[in-house]
Amino acid sequence: MLDDRGTSGGPLSPEERALVMRTAVAYSLAGDDAALQRLRTRFQATMNDSPDARAFSVVTGRTDQQGVAFQDLAKSIAAVDTLQAFMADLKKQGAAN
């Protein structure tokens, strides 16, 4: 979905950053260090210049070294995604009425 956005230059949109973060969390929860390394290599420069720099660093760290910081971050990302989905559904219902 992000094609060459990690290497094409320019900042990522908030939606693109959220997609990168969700992908990193999924790879991390799966224990897929190789996929995390590829993601980190592809998006590190762009994410380092974003408000999500610290979170990206924590989530894309080695899965055996993430600990409590990762768990807290994964919970907050999941909560934001849940809230955004709820708000989108609420807006759709309001537009239908």
C-alpha positions, 0 to 999 in steps of 0.5 A: 500500500505504501509502494516506494514511500519509504524511499521517495522522500518527503514526509509520510502522512499521518495515515501512512505513518499509522500503516507503517506502525501497524505493520511494525507491530504485526511483524513484531508480535509475529516475532519476524525479525527479518521483516522488521529489519526490512521495514526499518531499513525502508522507513527509518529515515522518513520515520526519524523525521516524524512525530512517531520516531521514538515509537518506530524505534521501539517497535522495530527493535529486536523482538527479544529486547522490546519488553514493557516499552513495546507492550505499552506502545502496542496497547496505545496503537491498538487503542487509537486504531479502535477509536478511529474505527469507531469514529469513522463508523459514527460519521458514516451513520450520521451521514446516512441519517 
